[in-house]
């Protein structure tokens, strides 16, 4: 899975003349009379970087869950719900 970390809208907001930065968040204030009121909040870069770092540091395979599933299958305790499986297939292709 690939996560696109760029956001064209965020860069556009940063270049708006009515933008203000408060506590690492950007807030757009309303323009001249007649314009619609609008406020946009974006996350601080540091928080964004921390989230990306945490996601990249997590293991791709969660071995504990795999082991639990193997044990449930081997003991005969793992039950499948054909209705849920069918609904998931339909939802995925809808």
Backbone atoms as SQL, in Angstrom:
CREATE TABLE atoms (id INTEGER PRIMARY KEY, chain TEXT, resi INTEGER, resn TEXT, atom TEXT, x REAL, y REAL, z REAL);
INSERT INTO atoms VALUES
  (1, 'A', 1, 'UNK', 'N', 0.847, -1.169, 0.000),
  (2, 'A', 1, 'UNK', 'CA', 0.000, 0.000, 0.000),
  (3, 'A', 1, 'UNK', 'C', 0.892, 1.231, 0.000),
  (4, 'A', 2, 'UNK', 'N', 0.533, 2.224, -0.775),
  (5, 'A', 2, 'UNK', 'CA', 1.303, 3.454, -0.848),
  (6, 'A', 2, 'UNK', 'C', 0.461, 4.604, -0.318),
  (7, 'A', 3, 'UNK', 'N', 1.065, 5.423, 0.488),
  (8, 'A', 3, 'UNK', 'CA', 0.386, 6.573, 1.065),
  (9, 'A', 3, 'UNK', 'C', 0.980, 7.833, 0.449),
  (10, 'A', 4, 'UNK', 'N', 0.130, 8.641, -0.153),
  (11, 'A', 4, 'UNK', 'CA', 0.568, 9.886, -0.757),
  (12, 'A', 4, 'UNK', 'C', 0.591, 10.959, 0.319),
  (13, 'A', 5, 'UNK', 'N', 1.777, 11.434, 0.658),
  (14, 'A', 5, 'UNK', 'CA', 1.920, 12.392, 1.749),
  (15, 'A', 5, 'UNK', 'C', 1.855, 13.843, 1.282),
  (16, 'A', 6, 'UNK', 'N', 1.704, 14.062, -0.015),
  (17, 'A', 6, 'UNK', 'CA', 1.615, 15.429, -0.518),
  (18, 'A', 6, 'UNK', 'C', 0.158, 15.815, -0.640),
  (19, 'A', 7, 'UNK', 'N', -0.099, 17.064, -0.415),
  (20, 'A', 7, 'UNK', 'CA', -1.469, 17.545, -0.496),
  (21, 'A', 7, 'UNK', 'C', -1.448, 18.914, -1.157),
  (22, 'A', 8, 'UNK', 'N', -1.917, 18.974, -2.394),
  (23, 'A', 8, 'UNK', 'CA', -1.881, 20.219, -3.151),
  (24, 'A', 8, 'UNK', 'C', -2.716, 21.298, -2.477),
  (25, 'A', 9, 'UNK', 'N', -3.816, 20.909, -1.863),
  (26, 'A', 9, 'UNK', 'CA', -4.684, 21.890, -1.208),
  (27, 'A', 9, 'UNK', 'C', -3.966, 22.571, -0.050),
  (28, 'A', 10, 'UNK', 'N', -3.172, 21.825, 0.700),
  (29, 'A', 10, 'UNK', 'CA', -2.459, 22.412, 1.831),
  (30, 'A', 10, 'UNK', 'C', -1.452, 23.456, 1.369),
  (31, 'A', 11, 'UNK', 'N', -0.767, 23.185, 0.265),
  (32, 'A', 11, 'UNK', 'CA', 0.204, 24.161, -0.222),
  (33, 'A', 11, 'UNK', 'C', -0.499, 25.391, -0.768),
  (34, 'A', 12, 'UNK', 'N', -1.685, 25.204, -1.331),
  (35, 'A', 12, 'UNK', 'CA', -2.450, 26.340, -1.834),
  (36, 'A', 12, 'UNK', 'C', -2.902, 27.222, -0.679),
  (37, 'A', 13, 'UNK', 'N', -3.342, 26.615, 0.398),
  (38, 'A', 13, 'UNK', 'CA', -3.796, 27.370, 1.571),
  (39, 'A', 13, 'UNK', 'C', -2.648, 28.179, 2.155),
  (40, 'A', 14, 'UNK', 'N', -1.453, 27.583, 2.194),
  (41, 'A', 14, 'UNK', 'CA', -0.298, 28.266, 2.765),
  (42, 'A', 14, 'UNK', 'C', 0.039, 29.541, 2.004),
  (43, 'A', 15, 'UNK', 'N', -0.301, 29.588, 0.702),
  (44, 'A', 15, 'UNK', 'CA', 0.042, 30.760, -0.094),
  (45, 'A', 15, 'UNK', 'C', -1.067, 31.808, -0.116),
  (46, 'A', 16, 'UNK', 'N', -2.208, 31.525, 0.527),
  (47, 'A', 16, 'UNK', 'CA', -3.292, 32.496, 0.562),
  (48, 'A', 16, 'UNK', 'C', -2.918, 33.693, 1.435),
  (49, 'A', 17, 'UNK', 'N', -3.272, 34.900, 1.015),
  (50, 'A', 17, 'UNK', 'CA', -2.884, 36.101, 1.759),
  (51, 'A', 17, 'UNK', 'C', -3.555, 36.225, 3.122),
  (52, 'A', 18, 'UNK', 'N', -4.719, 35.626, 3.331),
  (53, 'A', 18, 'UNK', 'CA', -5.436, 35.770, 4.594),
  (54, 'A', 18, 'UNK', 'C', -5.118, 34.667, 5.584),
  (55, 'A', 19, 'UNK', 'N', -4.097, 33.852, 5.301),
  (56, 'A', 19, 'UNK', 'CA', -3.757, 32.737, 6.191),
  (57, 'A', 19, 'UNK', 'C', -2.953, 33.229, 7.376),
  (58, 'A', 20, 'UNK', 'N', -3.205, 32.618, 8.531),
  (59, 'A', 20, 'UNK', 'CA', -2.457, 32.916, 9.744),
  (60, 'A', 20, 'UNK', 'C', -2.025, 31.599, 10.351),
  (61, 'A', 21, 'UNK', 'N', -0.867, 31.578, 10.999),
  (62, 'A', 21, 'UNK', 'CA', -0.402, 30.355, 11.633),
  (63, 'A', 21, 'UNK', 'C', -0.481, 30.534, 13.143),
  (64, 'A', 22, 'UNK', 'N', -1.192, 29.568, 13.806),
  (65, 'A', 22, 'UNK', 'CA', -1.374, 29.603, 15.248),
  (66, 'A', 22, 'UNK', 'C', -1.023, 28.238, 15.793),
  (67, 'A', 23, 'UNK', 'N', -0.022, 28.170, 16.680),
  (68, 'A', 23, 'UNK', 'CA', 0.388, 26.907, 17.298),
  (69, 'A', 23, 'UNK', 'C', 0.643, 25.817, 16.264),
  (70, 'A', 24, 'UNK', 'N', 1.316, 26.143, 15.197),
  (71, 'A', 24, 'UNK', 'CA', 1.664, 25.156, 14.188),
  (72, 'A', 24, 'UNK', 'C', 0.512, 24.802, 13.268),
  (73, 'A', 25, 'UNK', 'N', -0.632, 25.450, 13.422),
  (74, 'A', 25, 'UNK', 'CA', -1.769, 25.186, 12.561),
  (75, 'A', 25, 'UNK', 'C', -2.074, 26.431, 11.760),
  (76, 'A', 26, 'UNK', 'N', -2.476, 26.198, 10.528),
  (77, 'A', 26, 'UNK', 'CA', -2.760, 27.306, 9.655),
  (78, 'A', 26, 'UNK', 'C', -4.249, 27.591, 9.643),
  (79, 'A', 27, 'UNK', 'N', -4.624, 28.839, 9.820),
  (80, 'A', 27, 'UNK', 'CA', -6.025, 29.220, 9.864),
  (81, 'A', 27, 'UNK', 'C', -6.243, 30.303, 8.823),
  (82, 'A', 28, 'UNK', 'N', -7.189, 30.067, 7.913),
  (83, 'A', 28, 'UNK', 'CA', -7.531, 31.068, 6.908),
  (84, 'A', 28, 'UNK', 'C', -8.683, 31.901, 7.422),
  (85, 'A', 29, 'UNK', 'N', -8.494, 33.201, 7.447),
  (86, 'A', 29, 'UNK', 'CA', -9.553, 34.084, 7.910),
  (87, 'A', 29, 'UNK', 'C', -10.370, 34.551, 6.703),
  (88, 'A', 30, 'UNK', 'N', -11.561, 35.050, 6.951),
  (89, 'A', 30, 'UNK', 'CA', -12.401, 35.482, 5.844),
  (90, 'A', 30, 'UNK', 'C', -11.788, 36.654, 5.094),
  (91, 'A', 31, 'UNK', 'N', -12.102, 36.726, 3.818),
  (92, 'A', 31, 'UNK', 'CA', -11.589, 37.795, 2.971),
  (93, 'A', 31, 'UNK', 'C', -12.465, 39.024, 3.053),
  (94, 'A', 32, 'UNK', 'N', -12.443, 39.853, 2.007),
  (95, 'A', 32, 'UNK', 'CA', -13.250, 41.066, 1.987),
  (96, 'A', 32, 'UNK', 'C', -14.747, 40.743, 2.066),
  (97, 'A', 33, 'UNK', 'N', -15.554, 41.755, 2.385),
  (98, 'A', 33, 'UNK', 'CA', -17.000, 41.561, 2.506),
  (99, 'A', 33, 'UNK', 'C', -17.539, 40.965, 1.217),
  (100, 'A', 34, 'UNK', 'N', -18.513, 40.075, 1.346),
  (101, 'A', 34, 'UNK', 'CA', -19.082, 39.435, 0.167),
  (102, 'A', 34, 'UNK', 'C', -18.538, 38.035, -0.041),
  (103, 'A', 35, 'UNK', 'N', -17.352, 37.757, 0.464),
  (104, 'A', 35, 'UNK', 'CA', -16.785, 36.419, 0.367),
  (105, 'A', 35, 'UNK', 'C', -17.415, 35.532, 1.430),
  (106, 'A', 36, 'UNK', 'N', -17.396, 34.231, 1.183),
  (107, 'A', 36, 'UNK', 'CA', -17.903, 33.300, 2.187),
  (108, 'A', 36, 'UNK', 'C', -16.871, 33.155, 3.290),
  (109, 'A', 37, 'UNK', 'N', -17.362, 32.949, 4.509),
  (110, 'A', 37, 'UNK', 'CA', -16.466, 32.672, 5.627),
  (111, 'A', 37, 'UNK', 'C', -15.868, 31.292, 5.425),
  (112, 'A', 38, 'UNK', 'N', -14.568, 31.157, 5.739),
  (113, 'A', 38, 'UNK', 'CA', -13.912, 29.869, 5.547),
  (114, 'A', 38, 'UNK', 'C', -12.757, 29.744, 6.521),
  (115, 'A', 39, 'UNK', 'N', -12.675, 28.594, 7.164),
  (116, 'A', 39, 'UNK', 'CA', -11.570, 28.299, 8.067),
  (117, 'A', 39, 'UNK', 'C', -11.022, 26.938, 7.702),
  (118, 'A', 40, 'UNK', 'N', -9.707, 26.843, 7.571),
  (119, 'A', 40, 'UNK', 'CA', -9.079, 25.569, 7.244),
  (120, 'A', 40, 'UNK', 'C', -7.952, 25.321, 8.219),
  (121, 'A', 41, 'UNK', 'N', -7.954, 24.133, 8.841),
  (122, 'A', 41, 'UNK', 'CA', -6.894, 23.760, 9.768),
  (123, 'A', 41, 'UNK', 'C', -6.068, 22.650, 9.132),
  (124, 'A', 42, 'UNK', 'N', -4.774, 22.781, 9.192),
  (125, 'A', 42, 'UNK', 'CA', -3.891, 21.719, 8.714),
  (126, 'A', 42, 'UNK', 'C', -3.006, 21.295, 9.873),
  (127, 'A', 43, 'UNK', 'N', -2.569, 20.049, 9.854),
  (128, 'A', 43, 'UNK', 'CA', -1.726, 19.558, 10.938),
  (129, 'A', 43, 'UNK', 'C', -0.329, 20.147, 10.835),
  (130, 'A', 44, 'UNK', 'N', 0.320, 20.215, 11.963),
  (131, 'A', 44, 'UNK', 'CA', 1.695, 20.701, 11.991),
  (132, 'A', 44, 'UNK', 'C', 2.603, 19.664, 11.357),
  (133, 'A', 45, 'UNK', 'N', 3.657, 20.086, 10.723),
  (134, 'A', 45, 'UNK', 'CA', 4.576, 19.178, 10.039),
  (135, 'A', 45, 'UNK', 'C', 5.191, 18.167, 11.003),
  (136, 'A', 46, 'UNK', 'N', 5.491, 18.583, 12.205),
  (137, 'A', 46, 'UNK', 'CA', 6.112, 17.674, 13.164),
  (138, 'A', 46, 'UNK', 'C', 5.169, 16.525, 13.501),
  (139, 'A', 47, 'UNK', 'N', 3.902, 16.798, 13.742),
  (140, 'A', 47, 'UNK', 'CA', 2.919, 15.748, 14.028),
  (141, 'A', 47, 'UNK', 'C', 2.795, 14.803, 12.850),
  (142, 'A', 48, 'UNK', 'N', 2.785, 15.361, 11.667),
  (143, 'A', 48, 'UNK', 'CA', 2.696, 14.555, 10.445),
  (144, 'A', 48, 'UNK', 'C', 3.898, 13.629, 10.340),
  (145, 'A', 49, 'UNK', 'N', 5.070, 14.145, 10.590),
  (146, 'A', 49, 'UNK', 'CA', 6.293, 13.344, 10.531),
  (147, 'A', 49, 'UNK', 'C', 6.284, 12.245, 11.575),
  (148, 'A', 50, 'UNK', 'N', 5.782, 12.541, 12.765),
  (149, 'A', 50, 'UNK', 'CA', 5.705, 11.532, 13.820),
  (150, 'A', 50, 'UNK', 'C', 4.767, 10.400, 13.424),
  (151, 'A', 51, 'UNK', 'N', 3.627, 10.730, 12.835),
  (152, 'A', 51, 'UNK', 'CA', 2.683, 9.714, 12.397),
  (153, 'A', 51, 'UNK', 'C', 3.291, 8.815, 11.320),
  (154, 'A', 52, 'UNK', 'N', 3.984, 9.420, 10.384),
  (155, 'A', 52, 'UNK', 'CA', 4.628, 8.645, 9.322),
  (156, 'A', 52, 'UNK', 'C', 5.701, 7.741, 9.912),
  (157, 'A', 53, 'UNK', 'N', 6.483, 8.256, 10.835),
  (158, 'A', 53, 'UNK', 'CA', 7.535, 7.459, 11.472),
  (159, 'A', 53, 'UNK', 'C', 6.947, 6.272, 12.228),
  (160, 'A', 54, 'UNK', 'N', 5.860, 6.505, 12.960),
  (161, 'A', 54, 'UNK', 'CA', 5.212, 5.419, 13.693),
  (162, 'A', 54, 'UNK', 'C', 4.668, 4.362, 12.752),
  (163, 'A', 55, 'UNK', 'N', 4.067, 4.780, 11.655),
  (164, 'A', 55, 'UNK', 'CA', 3.512, 3.828, 10.691),
  (165, 'A', 55, 'UNK', 'C', 4.627, 3.004, 10.041),
  (166, 'A', 56, 'UNK', 'N', 5.723, 3.655, 9.729),
  (167, 'A', 56, 'UNK', 'CA', 6.833, 2.945, 9.081),
  (168, 'A', 56, 'UNK', 'C', 7.554, 2.005, 10.052),
  (169, 'A', 57, 'UNK', 'N', 7.489, 2.302, 11.345),
  (170, 'A', 57, 'UNK', 'CA', 8.178, 1.483, 12.340),
  (171, 'A', 57, 'UNK', 'C', 7.379, 0.241, 12.734),
  (172, 'A', 58, 'UNK', 'N', 6.073, 0.253, 12.477),
  (173, 'A', 58, 'UNK', 'CA', 5.263, -0.902, 12.858),
  (174, 'A', 58, 'UNK', 'C', 5.569, -2.074, 11.930),
  (175, 'A', 59, 'UNK', 'N', 5.543, -3.283, 12.478),
  (176, 'A', 59, 'UNK', 'CA', 5.881, -4.451, 11.668),
  (177, 'A', 59, 'UNK', 'C', 4.819, -4.700, 10.597),
  (178, 'A', 60, 'UNK', 'N', 5.282, -5.197, 9.461),
  (179, 'A', 60, 'UNK', 'CA', 4.363, -5.478, 8.367),
  (180, 'A', 60, 'UNK', 'C', 3.494, -6.691, 8.703),
  (181, 'A', 61, 'UNK', 'N', 4.069, -7.660, 9.396),
  (182, 'A', 61, 'UNK', 'CA', 3.344, -8.855, 9.808),
  (183, 'A', 61, 'UNK', 'C', 3.276, -8.871, 11.326),
  (184, 'A', 62, 'UNK', 'N', 2.069, -8.907, 11.858),
  (185, 'A', 62, 'UNK', 'CA', 1.890, -8.960, 13.305),
  (186, 'A', 62, 'UNK', 'C', 1.858, -10.428, 13.717),
  (187, 'A', 63, 'UNK', 'N', 3.012, -10.941, 14.078),
  (188, 'A', 63, 'UNK', 'CA', 3.209, -12.361, 14.315),
  (189, 'A', 63, 'UNK', 'C', 2.278, -12.925, 15.386),
  (190, 'A', 64, 'UNK', 'N', 1.991, -12.146, 16.413),
  (191, 'A', 64, 'UNK', 'CA', 1.109, -12.626, 17.484),
  (192, 'A', 64, 'UNK', 'C', -0.280, -12.959, 16.938),
  (193, 'A', 65, 'UNK', 'N', -0.815, -12.085, 16.056),
  (194, 'A', 65, 'UNK', 'CA', -2.122, -12.346, 15.468),
  (195, 'A', 65, 'UNK', 'C', -2.086, -13.568, 14.553),
  (196, 'A', 66, 'UNK', 'N', -1.002, -13.710, 13.792),
  (197, 'A', 66, 'UNK', 'CA', -0.853, -14.862, 12.909),
  (198, 'A', 66, 'UNK', 'C', -0.837, -16.144, 13.729),
  (199, 'A', 67, 'UNK', 'N', -0.090, -16.151, 14.806),
  (200, 'A', 67, 'UNK', 'CA', -0.014, -17.337, 15.665),
  (201, 'A', 67, 'UNK', 'C', -1.371, -17.672, 16.278),
  (202, 'A', 68, 'UNK', 'N', -2.117, -16.660, 16.708),
  (203, 'A', 68, 'UNK', 'CA', -3.445, -16.889, 17.276),
  (204, 'A', 68, 'UNK', 'C', -4.396, -17.501, 16.247),
  (205, 'A', 69, 'UNK', 'N', -4.336, -17.000, 15.011),
  (206, 'A', 69, 'UNK', 'CA', -5.178, -17.559, 13.947),
  (207, 'A', 69, 'UNK', 'C', -4.800, -19.006, 13.643),
  (208, 'A', 70, 'UNK', 'N', -3.498, -19.283, 13.555),
  (209, 'A', 70, 'UNK', 'CA', -3.040, -20.654, 13.298),
  (210, 'A', 70, 'UNK', 'C', -3.556, -21.597, 14.379),
  (211, 'A', 71, 'UNK', 'N', -3.454, -21.176, 15.616),
  (212, 'A', 71, 'UNK', 'CA', -3.893, -22.002, 16.739),
  (213, 'A', 71, 'UNK', 'C', -5.409, -22.246, 16.679),
  (214, 'A', 72, 'UNK', 'N', -6.176, -21.208, 16.353),
  (215, 'A', 72, 'UNK', 'CA', -7.632, -21.347, 16.269),
  (216, 'A', 72, 'UNK', 'C', -8.025, -22.299, 15.137),
  (217, 'A', 73, 'UNK', 'N', -7.328, -22.225, 14.015),
  (218, 'A', 73, 'UNK', 'CA', -7.617, -23.110, 12.891),
  (219, 'A', 73, 'UNK', 'C', -7.283, -24.549, 13.247),
  (220, 'A', 74, 'UNK', 'N', -6.110, -24.739, 13.838),
  (221, 'A', 74, 'UNK', 'CA', -5.681, -26.097, 14.189),
  (222, 'A', 74, 'UNK', 'C', -6.575, -26.733, 15.244),
  (223, 'A', 75, 'UNK', 'N', -7.101, -25.943, 16.154),
  (224, 'A', 75, 'UNK', 'CA', -7.947, -26.493, 17.215),
  (225, 'A', 75, 'UNK', 'C', -9.409, -26.622, 16.782),
  (226, 'A', 76, 'UNK', 'N', -9.728, -26.078, 15.605),
  (227, 'A', 76, 'UNK', 'CA', -11.101, -26.160, 15.112),
  (228, 'A', 76, 'UNK', 'C', -12.015, -25.085, 15.660),
  (229, 'A', 77, 'UNK', 'N', -11.463, -24.087, 16.322),
  (230, 'A', 77, 'UNK', 'CA', -12.266, -23.010, 16.909),
  (231, 'A', 77, 'UNK', 'C', -12.497, -21.831, 15.959),
  (232, 'A', 78, 'UNK', 'N', -11.841, -21.831, 14.807),
  (233, 'A', 78, 'UNK', 'CA', -11.975, -20.720, 13.861),
  (234, 'A', 78, 'UNK', 'C', -13.216, -20.952, 13.009),
  (235, 'A', 79, 'UNK', 'N', -14.164, -20.042, 13.080),
  (236, 'A', 79, 'UNK', 'CA', -15.414, -20.185, 12.354),
  (237, 'A', 79, 'UNK', 'C', -15.521, -19.115, 11.275),
  (238, 'A', 80, 'UNK', 'N', -15.994, -19.528, 10.121),
  (239, 'A', 80, 'UNK', 'CA', -16.209, -18.615, 9.006),
  (240, 'A', 80, 'UNK', 'C', -17.694, -18.319, 8.887),
  (241, 'A', 81, 'UNK', 'N', -18.015, -17.096, 8.515),
  (242, 'A', 81, 'UNK', 'CA', -19.400, -16.715, 8.277),
  (243, 'A', 81, 'UNK', 'C', -19.554, -16.479, 6.779),
  (244, 'A', 82, 'UNK', 'N', -20.117, -17.440, 6.046),
  (245, 'A', 82, 'UNK', 'CA', -20.231, -17.304, 4.588),
  (246, 'A', 82, 'UNK', 'C', -20.994, -16.050, 4.169),
  (247, 'A', 83, 'UNK', 'N', -21.979, -15.649, 4.945),
  (248, 'A', 83, 'UNK', 'CA', -22.733, -14.431, 4.625),
  (249, 'A', 83, 'UNK', 'C', -21.868, -13.190, 4.660),
  (250, 'A', 84, 'UNK', 'N', -21.019, -13.078, 5.671),
  (251, 'A', 84, 'UNK', 'CA', -20.113, -11.924, 5.775),
  (252, 'A', 84, 'UNK', 'C', -19.084, -11.928, 4.651),
  (253, 'A', 85, 'UNK', 'N', -18.595, -13.119, 4.317),
  (254, 'A', 85, 'UNK', 'CA', -17.611, -13.240, 3.228),
  (255, 'A', 85, 'UNK', 'C', -18.250, -12.788, 1.920),
  (256, 'A', 86, 'UNK', 'N', -19.462, -13.292, 1.634),
  (257, 'A', 86, 'UNK', 'CA', -20.156, -12.919, 0.405),
  (258, 'A', 86, 'UNK', 'C', -20.423, -11.419, 0.357),
  (259, 'A', 87, 'UNK', 'N', -20.863, -10.842, 1.478),
  (260, 'A', 87, 'UNK', 'CA', -21.150, -9.401, 1.510),
  (261, 'A', 87, 'UNK', 'C', -19.889, -8.587, 1.281),
  (262, 'A', 88, 'UNK', 'N', -18.772, -9.011, 1.844),
  (263, 'A', 88, 'UNK', 'CA', -17.497, -8.312, 1.646),
  (264, 'A', 88, 'UNK', 'C', -17.077, -8.341, 0.189),
  (265, 'A', 89, 'UNK', 'N', -17.280, -9.496, -0.470),
  (266, 'A', 89, 'UNK', 'CA', -16.931, -9.603, -1.896),
  (267, 'A', 89, 'UNK', 'C', -17.813, -8.665, -2.713),
  (268, 'A', 90, 'UNK', 'N', -19.100, -8.633, -2.409),
  (269, 'A', 90, 'UNK', 'CA', -20.019, -7.746, -3.134),
  (270, 'A', 90, 'UNK', 'C', -19.646, -6.287, -2.900),
  (271, 'A', 91, 'UNK', 'N', -19.370, -5.921, -1.644),
  (272, 'A', 91, 'UNK', 'CA', -19.016, -4.534, -1.324),
  (273, 'A', 91, 'UNK', 'C', -17.724, -4.118, -2.022),
  (274, 'A', 92, 'UNK', 'N', -16.766, -5.029, -2.110),
  (275, 'A', 92, 'UNK', 'CA', -15.486, -4.695, -2.729),
  (276, 'A', 92, 'UNK', 'C', -15.634, -4.438, -4.222),
  (277, 'A', 93, 'UNK', 'N', -16.544, -5.118, -4.867),
  (278, 'A', 93, 'UNK', 'CA', -16.703, -4.983, -6.319),
  (279, 'A', 93, 'UNK', 'C', -17.821, -4.035, -6.708),
  (280, 'A', 94, 'UNK', 'N', -18.455, -3.402, -5.749),
  (281, 'A', 94, 'UNK', 'CA', -19.561, -2.484, -6.045),
  (282, 'A', 94, 'UNK', 'C', -19.046, -1.132, -6.446);
